[in-house]
Amino acid sequence: MENLIKALQILLKYGNPKYPTYCYHEEMRIMEISPNDVSEEDKEELERLSFNVGDDGDGDLYFYTYRLASA
């Protein structure tokens, strides 16, 4: 739980979406915060906290984690 809280505190610096997460089988995505807007230092810390950058296939990037989600 501690890693999730730390990651969300980092992401809060870049936005406060009304619906911040989207979860489905084994994956939790962070919504409306583009990795393009996040500093390299924060991206490195997010990766250490098990949040990675994904591509939806249309060129839109997002943060996601498998470690902190389950179905």
PQR file with spaces between the fields and no chain letter, atoms N, CA, C, O and H, PARSE charges and radii, in Angstrom:
ATOM       1  N    MET     1       0.822   -1.188    0.000 -0.4000 1.5000
ATOM       2  CA   MET     1       0.000    0.000    0.000 -0.0000 2.0000
ATOM       3  C    MET     1       0.869    1.256    0.000  0.5500 1.7000
ATOM       4  O    MET     1       0.506    2.266   -0.603 -0.5500 1.4000
ATOM       5  N    GLU     2       2.008    1.191    0.672 -0.4000 1.5000
ATOM       6  CA   GLU     2       2.887    2.352    0.766 -0.0000 2.0000
ATOM       7  C    GLU     2       3.351    2.826   -0.619  0.5500 1.7000
ATOM       8  O    GLU     2       3.387    4.027   -0.885 -0.5500 1.4000
ATOM       9  H    GLU     2       2.303    0.370    1.162  0.4000 1.0000
ATOM      10  N    ASN     3       3.707    1.878   -1.503 -0.4000 1.5000
ATOM      11  CA   ASN     3       4.147    2.253   -2.850 -0.0000 2.0000
ATOM      12  C    ASN     3       3.030    2.931   -3.637  0.5500 1.7000
ATOM      13  O    ASN     3       3.281    3.881   -4.378 -0.5500 1.4000
ATOM      14  H    ASN     3       3.678    0.902   -1.287  0.4000 1.0000
ATOM      15  N    LEU     4       1.815    2.454   -3.482 -0.4000 1.5000
ATOM      16  CA   LEU     4       0.672    3.071   -4.164 -0.0000 2.0000
ATOM      17  C    LEU     4       0.487    4.511   -3.703  0.5500 1.7000
ATOM      18  O    LEU     4       0.291    5.407   -4.525 -0.5500 1.4000
ATOM      19  H    LEU     4       1.611    1.682   -2.880  0.4000 1.0000
ATOM      20  N    ILE     5       0.547    4.734   -2.416 -0.4000 1.5000
ATOM      21  CA   ILE     5       0.375    6.079   -1.873 -0.0000 2.0000
ATOM      22  C    ILE     5       1.488    7.001   -2.353  0.5500 1.7000
ATOM      23  O    ILE     5       1.224    8.141   -2.735 -0.5500 1.4000
ATOM      24  H    ILE     5       0.707    4.007   -1.749  0.4000 1.0000
ATOM      25  N    LYS     6       2.729    6.523   -2.338 -0.4000 1.5000
ATOM      26  CA   LYS     6       3.850    7.329   -2.823 -0.0000 2.0000
ATOM      27  C    LYS     6       3.674    7.681   -4.293  0.5500 1.7000
ATOM      28  O    LYS     6       3.902    8.822   -4.696 -0.5500 1.4000
ATOM      29  H    LYS     6       2.944    5.597   -2.027  0.4000 1.0000
ATOM      30  N    ALA     7       3.267    6.698   -5.095 -0.4000 1.5000
ATOM      31  CA   ALA     7       3.066    6.946   -6.528 -0.0000 2.0000
ATOM      32  C    ALA     7       1.957    7.969   -6.753  0.5500 1.7000
ATOM      33  O    ALA     7       2.102    8.864   -7.585 -0.5500 1.4000
ATOM      34  H    ALA     7       3.082    5.772   -4.768  0.4000 1.0000
ATOM      35  N    LEU     8       0.869    7.846   -6.029 -0.4000 1.5000
ATOM      36  CA   LEU     8      -0.240    8.788   -6.201 -0.0000 2.0000
ATOM      37  C    LEU     8       0.155   10.197   -5.761  0.5500 1.7000
ATOM      38  O    LEU     8      -0.303   11.176   -6.351 -0.5500 1.4000
ATOM      39  H    LEU     8       0.751    7.119   -5.353  0.4000 1.0000
ATOM      40  N    GLN     9       0.988   10.314   -4.745 -0.4000 1.5000
ATOM      41  CA   GLN     9       1.460   11.632   -4.319 -0.0000 2.0000
ATOM      42  C    GLN     9       2.331   12.272   -5.400  0.5500 1.7000
ATOM      43  O    GLN     9       2.249   13.480   -5.619 -0.5500 1.4000
ATOM      44  H    GLN     9       1.360    9.520   -4.265  0.4000 1.0000
ATOM      45  N    ILE    10       3.148   11.492   -6.066 -0.4000 1.5000
ATOM      46  CA   ILE    10       3.945   12.018   -7.174 -0.0000 2.0000
ATOM      47  C    ILE    10       3.029   12.466   -8.303  0.5500 1.7000
ATOM      48  O    ILE    10       3.179   13.570   -8.827 -0.5500 1.4000
ATOM      49  H    ILE    10       3.215   10.510   -5.889  0.4000 1.0000
ATOM      50  N    LEU    11       2.090   11.622   -8.676 -0.4000 1.5000
ATOM      51  CA   LEU    11       1.200   11.930   -9.799 -0.0000 2.0000
ATOM      52  C    LEU    11       0.302   13.128   -9.514  0.5500 1.7000
ATOM      53  O    LEU    11      -0.081   13.841  -10.442 -0.5500 1.4000
ATOM      54  H    LEU    11       1.968   10.725   -8.251  0.4000 1.0000
ATOM      55  N    LEU    12      -0.036   13.359   -8.264 -0.4000 1.5000
ATOM      56  CA   LEU    12      -0.881   14.489   -7.894 -0.0000 2.0000
ATOM      57  C    LEU    12      -0.255   15.822   -8.293  0.5500 1.7000
ATOM      58  O    LEU    12      -0.969   16.797   -8.529 -0.5500 1.4000
ATOM      59  H    LEU    12       0.276   12.780   -7.511  0.4000 1.0000
ATOM      60  N    LYS    13       1.073   15.870   -8.369 -0.4000 1.5000
ATOM      61  CA   LYS    13       1.756   17.097   -8.799 -0.0000 2.0000
ATOM      62  C    LYS    13       1.404   17.461  -10.246  0.5500 1.7000
ATOM      63  O    LYS    13       1.559   18.612  -10.653 -0.5500 1.4000
ATOM      64  H    LYS    13       1.653   15.078   -8.177  0.4000 1.0000
ATOM      65  N    TYR    14       0.931   16.483  -11.016 -0.4000 1.5000
ATOM      66  CA   TYR    14       0.690   16.687  -12.443 -0.0000 2.0000
ATOM      67  C    TYR    14      -0.793   16.727  -12.810  0.5500 1.7000
ATOM      68  O    TYR    14      -1.138   16.846  -13.986 -0.5500 1.4000
ATOM      69  H    TYR    14       0.805   15.548  -10.686  0.4000 1.0000
ATOM      70  N    GLY    15      -1.642   16.631  -11.841 -0.4000 1.5000
ATOM      71  CA   GLY    15      -3.072   16.725  -12.103 -0.0000 2.0000
ATOM      72  C    GLY    15      -3.872   16.068  -10.998  0.5500 1.7000
ATOM      73  O    GLY    15      -3.345   15.308  -10.186 -0.5500 1.4000
ATOM      74  H    GLY    15      -1.362   16.534  -10.886  0.4000 1.0000
ATOM      75  N    ASN    16      -5.147   16.377  -10.987 -0.4000 1.5000
ATOM      76  CA   ASN    16      -6.052   15.838   -9.977 -0.0000 2.0000
ATOM      77  C    ASN    16      -7.361   15.430  -10.663  0.5500 1.7000
ATOM      78  O    ASN    16      -8.408   16.029  -10.416 -0.5500 1.4000
ATOM      79  H    ASN    16      -5.576   16.995  -11.647  0.4000 1.0000
ATOM      80  N    PRO    17      -7.297   14.400  -11.534 -0.5600 1.5000
ATOM      81  CA   PRO    17      -8.492   14.018  -12.278  0.2800 2.0000
ATOM      82  C    PRO    17      -9.622   13.542  -11.363  0.5500 1.7000
ATOM      83  O    PRO    17      -9.386   12.959  -10.305 -0.5500 1.4000
ATOM      84  N    LYS    18     -10.831   13.804  -11.793 -0.4000 1.5000
ATOM      85  CA   LYS    18     -12.008   13.398  -11.020 -0.0000 2.0000
ATOM      86  C    LYS    18     -12.075   11.874  -10.891  0.5500 1.7000
ATOM      87  O    LYS    18     -12.443   11.356   -9.837 -0.5500 1.4000
ATOM      88  H    LYS    18     -11.022   14.278  -12.653  0.4000 1.0000
ATOM      89  N    TYR    19     -11.722   11.161  -11.955 -0.4000 1.5000
ATOM      90  CA   TYR    19     -11.706    9.696  -11.965 -0.0000 2.0000
ATOM      91  C    TYR    19     -10.276    9.264  -12.305  0.5500 1.7000
ATOM      92  O    TYR    19      -9.975    9.027  -13.475 -0.5500 1.4000
ATOM      93  H    TYR    19     -11.423   11.582  -12.812  0.4000 1.0000
ATOM      94  N    PRO    20      -9.395    9.159  -11.314 -0.5600 1.5000
ATOM      95  CA   PRO    20      -7.962    9.013  -11.575  0.2800 2.0000
ATOM      96  C    PRO    20      -7.494    7.632  -12.021  0.5500 1.7000
ATOM      97  O    PRO    20      -6.408    7.515  -12.589 -0.5500 1.4000
ATOM      98  N    THR    21      -8.272    6.595  -11.784 -0.4000 1.5000
ATOM      99  CA   THR    21      -7.802    5.258  -12.138 -0.0000 2.0000
ATOM     100  C    THR    21      -8.840    4.502  -12.955  0.5500 1.7000
ATOM     101  O    THR    21     -10.039    4.778  -12.904 -0.5500 1.4000
ATOM     102  H    THR    21      -9.154    6.690  -11.323  0.4000 1.0000
ATOM     103  N    TYR    22      -8.328    3.543  -13.704 -0.4000 1.5000
ATOM     104  CA   TYR    22      -9.169    2.618  -14.458 -0.0000 2.0000
ATOM     105  C    TYR    22      -8.568    1.241  -14.239  0.5500 1.7000
ATOM     106  O    TYR    22      -7.392    1.025  -14.532 -0.5500 1.4000
ATOM     107  H    TYR    22      -7.355    3.319  -13.745  0.4000 1.0000
ATOM     108  N    CYS    23      -9.345    0.323  -13.736 -0.4000 1.5000
ATOM     109  CA   CYS    23      -8.836   -1.005  -13.428 -0.0000 2.0000
ATOM     110  C    CYS    23      -9.565   -2.064  -14.230  0.5500 1.7000
ATOM     111  O    CYS    23     -10.786   -2.028  -14.383 -0.5500 1.4000
ATOM     112  H    CYS    23     -10.300    0.498  -13.498  0.4000 1.0000
ATOM     113  N    TYR    24      -8.797   -2.996  -14.731 -0.4000 1.5000
ATOM     114  CA   TYR    24      -9.360   -4.205  -15.306 -0.0000 2.0000
ATOM     115  C    TYR    24      -8.367   -5.320  -15.083  0.5500 1.7000
ATOM     116  O    TYR    24      -7.303   -5.088  -14.510 -0.5500 1.4000
ATOM     117  H    TYR    24      -7.805   -3.026  -14.607  0.4000 1.0000
ATOM     118  N    HIS    25      -8.675   -6.486  -15.505 -0.4000 1.5000
ATOM     119  CA   HIS    25      -7.927   -7.687  -15.168 -0.0000 2.0000
ATOM     120  C    HIS    25      -6.421   -7.458  -15.065  0.5500 1.7000
ATOM     121  O    HIS    25      -5.735   -7.272  -16.070 -0.5500 1.4000
ATOM     122  H    HIS    25      -9.540   -6.674  -15.971  0.4000 1.0000
ATOM     123  N    GLU    26      -5.925   -7.477  -13.832 -0.4000 1.5000
ATOM     124  CA   GLU    26      -4.498   -7.419  -13.516 -0.0000 2.0000
ATOM     125  C    GLU    26      -3.801   -6.108  -13.853  0.5500 1.7000
ATOM     126  O    GLU    26      -2.572   -6.053  -13.800 -0.5500 1.4000
ATOM     127  H    GLU    26      -6.483   -7.629  -13.016  0.4000 1.0000
ATOM     128  N    GLU    27      -4.528   -5.052  -14.198 -0.4000 1.5000
ATOM     129  CA   GLU    27      -3.880   -3.783  -14.542 -0.0000 2.0000
ATOM     130  C    GLU    27      -4.658   -2.612  -13.973  0.5500 1.7000
ATOM     131  O    GLU    27      -5.886   -2.570  -14.047 -0.5500 1.4000
ATOM     132  H    GLU    27      -5.526   -5.096  -14.242  0.4000 1.0000
ATOM     133  N    MET    28      -3.926   -1.658  -13.402 -0.4000 1.5000
ATOM     134  CA   MET    28      -4.522   -0.403  -12.981 -0.0000 2.0000
ATOM     135  C    MET    28      -3.848    0.709  -13.787  0.5500 1.7000
ATOM     136  O    MET    28      -2.622    0.822  -13.796 -0.5500 1.4000
ATOM     137  H    MET    28      -2.928   -1.693  -13.342  0.4000 1.0000
ATOM     138  N    ARG    29      -4.654    1.524  -14.461 -0.4000 1.5000
ATOM     139  CA   ARG    29      -4.144    2.647  -15.243 -0.0000 2.0000
ATOM     140  C    ARG    29      -4.451    3.959  -14.540  0.5500 1.7000
ATOM     141  O    ARG    29      -5.473    4.118  -13.872 -0.5500 1.4000
ATOM     142  H    ARG    29      -5.650    1.432  -14.454  0.4000 1.0000
ATOM     143  N    ILE    30      -3.528    4.884  -14.718 -0.4000 1.5000
ATOM     144  CA   ILE    30      -3.745    6.248  -14.241 -0.0000 2.0000
ATOM     145  C    ILE    30      -4.293    7.047  -15.412  0.5500 1.7000
ATOM     146  O    ILE    30      -3.713    7.044  -16.498 -0.5500 1.4000
ATOM     147  H    ILE    30      -2.698    4.755  -15.261  0.4000 1.0000
ATOM     148  N    MET    31      -5.393    7.720  -15.195 -0.4000 1.5000
ATOM     149  CA   MET    31      -6.080    8.436  -16.258 -0.0000 2.0000
ATOM     150  C    MET    31      -5.746    9.933  -16.227  0.5500 1.7000
ATOM     151  O    MET    31      -5.528   10.520  -15.168 -0.5500 1.4000
ATOM     152  H    MET    31      -5.864    7.722  -14.313  0.4000 1.0000
ATOM     153  N    GLU    32      -5.714   10.520  -17.414 -0.4000 1.5000
ATOM     154  CA   GLU    32      -5.624   11.969  -17.608 -0.0000 2.0000
ATOM     155  C    GLU    32      -4.321   12.610  -17.117  0.5500 1.7000
ATOM     156  O    GLU    32      -4.262   13.828  -16.948 -0.5500 1.4000
ATOM     157  H    GLU    32      -5.891   10.043  -18.275  0.4000 1.0000
ATOM     158  N    ILE    33      -3.288   11.813  -16.889 -0.4000 1.5000
ATOM     159  CA   ILE    33      -1.964   12.349  -16.585 -0.0000 2.0000
ATOM     160  C    ILE    33      -1.000   11.732  -17.584  0.5500 1.7000
ATOM     161  O    ILE    33      -0.703   10.539  -17.522 -0.5500 1.4000
ATOM     162  H    ILE    33      -3.336   10.824  -17.026  0.4000 1.0000
ATOM     163  N    SER    34      -0.519   12.549  -18.499 -0.4000 1.5000
ATOM     164  CA   SER    34       0.350   12.058  -19.557 -0.0000 2.0000
ATOM     165  C    SER    34       1.786   11.905  -19.059  0.5500 1.7000
ATOM     166  O    SER    34       2.316   12.812  -18.419 -0.5500 1.4000
ATOM     167  H    SER    34      -0.760   13.518  -18.550  0.4000 1.0000
ATOM     168  N    PRO    35       2.413   10.778  -19.345 -0.5600 1.5000
ATOM     169  CA   PRO    35       3.828   10.631  -19.013  0.2800 2.0000
ATOM     170  C    PRO    35       4.701   11.706  -19.660  0.5500 1.7000
ATOM     171  O    PRO    35       5.785   12.005  -19.160 -0.5500 1.4000
ATOM     172  N    ASN    36       4.239   12.287  -20.765 -0.4000 1.5000
ATOM     173  CA   ASN    36       4.990   13.363  -21.414 -0.0000 2.0000
ATOM     174  C    ASN    36       5.115   14.590  -20.525  0.5500 1.7000
ATOM     175  O    ASN    36       6.049   15.375  -20.690 -0.5500 1.4000
ATOM     176  H    ASN    36       3.358   12.045  -21.171  0.4000 1.0000
ATOM     177  N    ASP    37       4.199   14.771  -19.591 -0.4000 1.5000
ATOM     178  CA   ASP    37       4.194   15.932  -18.708 -0.0000 2.0000
ATOM     179  C    ASP    37       4.963   15.701  -17.404  0.5500 1.7000
ATOM     180  O    ASP    37       5.156   16.634  -16.623 -0.5500 1.4000
ATOM     181  H    ASP    37       3.440   14.134  -19.456  0.4000 1.0000
ATOM     182  N    VAL    38       5.394   14.481  -17.171 -0.4000 1.5000
ATOM     183  CA   VAL    38       6.040   14.104  -15.910 -0.0000 2.0000
ATOM     184  C    VAL    38       7.560   14.173  -16.067  0.5500 1.7000
ATOM     185  O    VAL    38       8.103   13.729  -17.079 -0.5500 1.4000
ATOM     186  H    VAL    38       5.238   13.724  -17.805  0.4000 1.0000
ATOM     187  N    SER    39       8.232   14.721  -15.079 -0.4000 1.5000
ATOM     188  CA   SER    39       9.694   14.852  -15.136 -0.0000 2.0000
ATOM     189  C    SER    39      10.352   13.474  -15.204  0.5500 1.7000
ATOM     190  O    SER    39       9.784   12.477  -14.757 -0.5500 1.4000
ATOM     191  H    SER    39       7.791   15.082  -14.257  0.4000 1.0000
ATOM     192  N    GLU    40      11.540   13.440  -15.763 -0.4000 1.5000
ATOM     193  CA   GLU    40      12.290   12.183  -15.858 -0.0000 2.0000
ATOM     194  C    GLU    40      12.575   11.616  -14.463  0.5500 1.7000
ATOM     195  O    GLU    40      12.507   10.405  -14.251 -0.5500 1.4000
ATOM     196  H    GLU    40      12.001   14.250  -16.126  0.4000 1.0000
ATOM     197  N    GLU    41      12.888   12.489  -13.533 -0.4000 1.5000
ATOM     198  CA   GLU    41      13.151   12.054  -12.157 -0.0000 2.0000
ATOM     199  C    GLU    41      11.923   11.366  -11.562  0.5500 1.7000
ATOM     200  O    GLU    41      12.037   10.308  -10.943 -0.5500 1.4000
ATOM     201  H    GLU    41      12.943   13.472  -13.705  0.4000 1.0000
ATOM     202  N    ASP    42      10.748   11.970  -11.752 -0.4000 1.5000
ATOM     203  CA   ASP    42       9.522   11.367  -11.221 -0.0000 2.0000
ATOM     204  C    ASP    42       9.174   10.083  -11.958  0.5500 1.7000
ATOM     205  O    ASP    42       8.679    9.140  -11.342 -0.5500 1.4000
ATOM     206  H    ASP    42      10.655   12.830  -12.255  0.4000 1.0000
ATOM     207  N    LYS    43       9.420   10.023  -13.258 -0.4000 1.5000
ATOM     208  CA   LYS    43       9.164    8.777  -14.005 -0.0000 2.0000
ATOM     209  C    LYS    43      10.047    7.641  -13.484  0.5500 1.7000
ATOM     210  O    LYS    43       9.594    6.503  -13.365 -0.5500 1.4000
ATOM     211  H    LYS    43       9.823   10.789  -13.759  0.4000 1.0000
ATOM     212  N    GLU    44      11.296    7.953  -13.177 -0.4000 1.5000
ATOM     213  CA   GLU    44      12.198    6.941  -12.623 -0.0000 2.0000
ATOM     214  C    GLU    44      11.694    6.446  -11.273  0.5500 1.7000
ATOM     215  O    GLU    44      11.729    5.248  -10.992 -0.5500 1.4000
ATOM     216  H    GLU    44      11.663    8.878  -13.274  0.4000 1.0000
ATOM     217  N    GLU    45      11.229    7.368  -10.440 -0.4000 1.5000
ATOM     218  CA   GLU    45      10.695    6.972   -9.134 -0.0000 2.0000
ATOM     219  C    GLU    45       9.416    6.161   -9.295  0.5500 1.7000
ATOM     220  O    GLU    45       9.211    5.180   -8.580 -0.5500 1.4000
ATOM     221  H    GLU    45      11.201    8.341  -10.668  0.4000 1.0000
ATOM     222  N    LEU    46       8.557    6.560  -10.225 -0.4000 1.5000
ATOM     223  CA   LEU    46       7.330    5.807  -10.472 -0.0000 2.0000
ATOM     224  C    LEU    46       7.655    4.390  -10.946  0.5500 1.7000
ATOM     225  O    LEU    46       6.990    3.434  -10.548 -0.5500 1.4000
ATOM     226  H    LEU    46       8.724    7.356  -10.806  0.4000 1.0000
ATOM     227  N    GLU    47       8.658    4.257  -11.779 -0.4000 1.5000
ATOM     228  CA   GLU    47       9.058    2.923  -12.235 -0.0000 2.0000
ATOM     229  C    GLU    47       9.560    2.087  -11.048  0.5500 1.7000
ATOM     230  O    GLU    47       9.252    0.899  -10.949 -0.5500 1.4000
ATOM     231  H    GLU    47       9.198    5.034  -12.102  0.4000 1.0000
ATOM     232  N    ARG    48      10.324    2.706  -10.162 -0.4000 1.5000
ATOM     233  CA   ARG    48      10.781    2.002   -8.965 -0.0000 2.0000
ATOM     234  C    ARG    48       9.597    1.547   -8.106  0.5500 1.7000
ATOM     235  O    ARG    48       9.673    0.532   -7.414 -0.5500 1.4000
ATOM     236  H    ARG    48      10.574    3.671  -10.243  0.4000 1.0000
ATOM     237  N    LEU    49       8.514    2.306   -8.161 -0.4000 1.5000
ATOM     238  CA   LEU    49       7.303    1.987   -7.396 -0.0000 2.0000
ATOM     239  C    LEU    49       6.350    1.077   -8.178  0.5500 1.7000
ATOM     240  O    LEU    49       5.206    0.878   -7.772 -0.5500 1.4000
ATOM     241  H    LEU    49       8.452    3.131   -8.723  0.4000 1.0000
ATOM     242  N    SER    50       6.823    0.531   -9.291 -0.4000 1.5000
ATOM     243  CA   SER    50       6.084   -0.441  -10.115 -0.0000 2.0000
ATOM     244  C    SER    50       5.072    0.174  -11.069  0.5500 1.7000
ATOM     245  O    SER    50       4.159   -0.514  -11.524 -0.5500 1.4000
ATOM     246  H    SER    50       7.753    0.693   -9.621  0.4000 1.0000
ATOM     247  N    PHE    51       5.217    1.458  -11.379 -0.4000 1.5000
ATOM     248  CA   PHE    51       4.375    2.087  -12.399 -0.0000 2.0000
ATOM     249  C    PHE    51       5.190    2.258  -13.671  0.5500 1.7000
ATOM     250  O    PHE    51       6.275    2.839  -13.644 -0.5500 1.4000
ATOM     251  H    PHE    51       5.959    2.017  -11.009  0.4000 1.0000
ATOM     252  N    ASN    52       4.672    1.756  -14.778 -0.4000 1.5000
ATOM     253  CA   ASN    52       5.353    1.804  -16.061 -0.0000 2.0000
ATOM     254  C    ASN    52       4.570    2.683  -17.028  0.5500 1.7000
ATOM     255  O    ASN    52       3.439    3.081  -16.749 -0.5500 1.4000
ATOM     256  H    ASN    52       3.791    1.284  -14.799  0.4000 1.0000
ATOM     257  N    VAL    53       5.189    2.980  -18.169 -0.4000 1.5000
ATOM     258  CA   VAL    53       4.529    3.761  -19.215 -0.0000 2.0000
ATOM     259  C    VAL    53       4.052    2.789  -20.294  0.5500 1.7000
ATOM     260  O    VAL    53       4.817    1.956  -20.781 -0.5500 1.4000
ATOM     261  H    VAL    53       6.108    2.657  -18.396  0.4000 1.0000
ATOM     262  N    GLY    54       2.790    2.910  -20.651 -0.4000 1.5000
ATOM     263  CA   GLY    54       2.215    2.098  -21.712 -0.0000 2.0000
ATOM     264  C    GLY    54       1.744    2.968  -22.855  0.5500 1.7000
ATOM     265  O    GLY    54       1.607    4.183  -22.715 -0.5500 1.4000
ATOM     266  H    GLY    54       2.169    3.587  -20.255  0.4000 1.0000
ATOM     267  N    ASP    55       1.496    2.327  -24.000 -0.4000 1.5000
ATOM     268  CA   ASP    55       1.007    2.996  -25.207 -0.0000 2.0000
ATOM     269  C    ASP    55      -0.273    2.295  -25.616  0.5500 1.7000
ATOM     270  O    ASP    55      -0.291    1.072  -25.753 -0.5500 1.4000
ATOM     271  H    ASP    55       1.608    1.340  -24.113  0.4000 1.0000
ATOM     272  N    ASP    56      -1.344    3.051  -25.814 -0.4000 1.5000
ATOM     273  CA   ASP    56      -2.634    2.439  -26.134 -0.0000 2.0000
ATOM     274  C    ASP    56      -2.773    2.003  -27.592  0.5500 1.7000
ATOM     275  O    ASP    56      -3.827    1.509  -27.991 -0.5500 1.4000
ATOM     276  H    ASP    56      -1.329    4.045  -25.703  0.4000 1.0000
ATOM     277  N    GLY    57      -1.726    2.181  -28.385 -0.4000 1.5000
ATOM     278  CA   GLY    57      -1.776    1.800  -29.788 -0.0000 2.0000
ATOM     279  C    GLY    57      -2.141    2.948  -30.705  0.5500 1.7000
ATOM     280  O    GLY    57      -1.913    2.878  -31.912 -0.5500 1.4000
ATOM     281  H    GLY    57      -0.870    2.583  -28.061  0.4000 1.0000
ATOM     282  N    ASP    58      -2.707    4.004  -30.142 -0.4000 1.5000
ATOM     283  CA   ASP    58      -3.055    5.204  -30.904 -0.0000 2.0000
ATOM     284  C    ASP    58      -2.065    6.330  -30.631  0.5500 1.7000
ATOM     285  O    ASP    58      -2.282    7.470  -31.043 -0.5500 1.4000
ATOM     286  H    ASP    58      -2.893    4.061  -29.160  0.4000 1.0000
ATOM     287  N    GLY    59      -0.987    6.010  -29.940 -0.4000 1.5000
ATOM     288  CA   GLY    59       0.023    7.016  -29.626 -0.0000 2.0000
ATOM     289  C    GLY    59      -0.172    7.714  -28.298  0.5500 1.7000
ATOM     290  O    GLY    59       0.648    8.545  -27.909 -0.5500 1.4000
ATOM     291  H    GLY    59      -0.811    5.085  -29.604  0.4000 1.0000
ATOM     292  N    ASP    60      -1.247    7.389  -27.594 -0.4000 1.5000
ATOM     293  CA   ASP    60      -1.477    7.988  -26.279 -0.0000 2.0000
ATOM     294  C    ASP    60      -0.757    7.158  -25.220  0.5500 1.7000
ATOM     295  O    ASP    60      -0.912    5.939  -25.157 -0.5500 1.4000
ATOM     296  H    ASP    60      -1.913    6.714  -27.910  0.4000 1.0000
ATOM     297  N    LEU    61       0.029    7.835  -24.395 -0.4000 1.5000
ATOM     298  CA   LEU    61       0.782    7.171  -23.335 -0.0000 2.0000
ATOM     299  C    LEU    61       0.046    7.279  -22.009  0.5500 1.7000
ATOM     300  O    LEU    61      -0.721    8.215  -21.784 -0.5500 1.4000
ATOM     301  H    LEU    61       0.155    8.825  -24.446  0.4000 1.0000
ATOM     302  N    TYR    62       0.289    6.312  -21.139 -0.4000 1.5000
ATOM     303  CA   TYR    62      -0.357    6.300  -19.825 -0.0000 2.0000
ATOM     304  C    TYR    62       0.538    5.547  -18.849  0.5500 1.7000
ATOM     305  O    TYR    62       1.414    4.782  -19.252 -0.5500 1.4000
ATOM     306  H    TYR    62       0.912    5.552  -21.322  0.4000 1.0000
ATOM     307  N    PHE    63       0.304    5.776  -17.567 -0.4000 1.5000
ATOM     308  CA   PHE    63       0.978    5.001  -16.530 -0.0000 2.0000
ATOM     309  C    PHE    63       0.086    3.832  -16.138  0.5500 1.7000
ATOM     310  O    PHE    63      -1.139    3.944  -16.104 -0.5500 1.4000
ATOM     311  H    PHE    63      -0.408    6.397  -17.239  0.4000 1.0000
ATOM     312  N    TYR    64       0.734    2.703  -15.840 -0.4000 1.5000
ATOM     313  CA   TYR    64      -0.012    1.529  -15.389 -0.0000 2.0000
ATOM     314  C    TYR    64       0.850    0.711  -14.435  0.5500 1.7000
ATOM     315  O    TYR    64       2.070    0.862  -14.384 -0.5500 1.4000
ATOM     316  H    TYR    64       1.730    2.612  -15.868  0.4000 1.0000
ATOM     317  N    THR    65       0.196   -0.140  -13.696 -0.4000 1.5000
ATOM     318  CA   THR    65       0.888   -1.098  -12.833 -0.0000 2.0000
ATOM     319  C    THR    65       0.143   -2.419  -12.860  0.5500 1.7000
ATOM     320  O    THR    65      -1.088   -2.449  -12.886 -0.5500 1.4000
ATOM     321  H    THR    65      -0.796   -0.263  -13.737  0.4000 1.0000
ATOM     322  N    TYR    66       0.889   -3.505  -12.854 -0.4000 1.5000
ATOM     323  CA   TYR    66       0.321   -4.838  -12.669 -0.0000 2.0000
ATOM     324  C    TYR    66       0.449   -5.261  -11.216  0.5500 1.7000
ATOM     325  O    TYR    66      -0.366   -6.028  -10.704 -0.5500 1.4000
ATOM     326  H    TYR    66       1.889   -3.481  -12.833  0.4000 1.0000
ATOM     327  N    ARG    67       1.462   -4.761  -10.573 -0.4000 1.5000
ATOM     328  CA   ARG    67       1.782   -5.189   -9.218 -0.0000 2.0000
ATOM     329  C    ARG    67       0.720   -4.778   -8.201  0.5500 1.7000
ATOM     330  O    ARG    67       0.506   -5.482   -7.214 -0.5500 1.4000
ATOM     331  H    ARG    67       2.124   -4.138  -10.989  0.4000 1.0000
ATOM     332  N    LEU    68       0.067   -3.669   -8.425 -0.4000 1.5000
ATOM     333  CA   LEU    68      -0.862   -3.136   -7.430 -0.0000 2.0000
ATOM     334  C    LEU    68      -2.322   -3.327   -7.814  0.5500 1.7000
ATOM     335  O    LEU    68      -3.208   -2.694   -7.240 -0.5500 1.4000
ATOM     336  H    LEU    68       0.241   -3.098   -9.227  0.4000 1.0000
ATOM     337  N    ALA    69      -2.571   -4.197   -8.782 -0.4000 1.5000
ATOM     338  CA   ALA    69      -3.954   -4.466   -9.204 -0.0000 2.0000
ATOM     339  C    ALA    69      -4.165   -5.966   -9.278  0.5500 1.7000
ATOM     340  O    ALA    69      -3.223   -6.728   -9.492 -0.5500 1.4000
ATOM     341  H    ALA    69      -1.851   -4.711   -9.249  0.4000 1.0000
ATOM     342  N    SER    70      -5.384   -6.373   -9.101 -0.4000 1.5000
ATOM     343  CA   SER    70      -5.724   -7.788   -9.276 -0.0000 2.0000
ATOM     344  C    SER    70      -7.195   -7.883   -9.622  0.5500 1.7000
ATOM     345  O    SER    70      -7.968   -6.947   -9.418 -0.5500 1.4000
ATOM     346  H    SER    70      -6.149   -5.754   -8.927  0.4000 1.0000
ATOM     347  N    ALA    71      -7.556   -9.024  -10.143 -0.4000 1.5000
ATOM     348  CA   ALA    71      -8.963   -9.233  -10.512 -0.0000 2.0000
ATOM     349  C    ALA    71      -9.457  -10.501   -9.889  0.5500 1.7000
ATOM     350  O    ALA    71     -10.618  -10.867  -10.072 -0.5500 1.4000
ATOM     351  H    ALA    71      -6.928   -9.784  -10.309  0.4000 1.0000
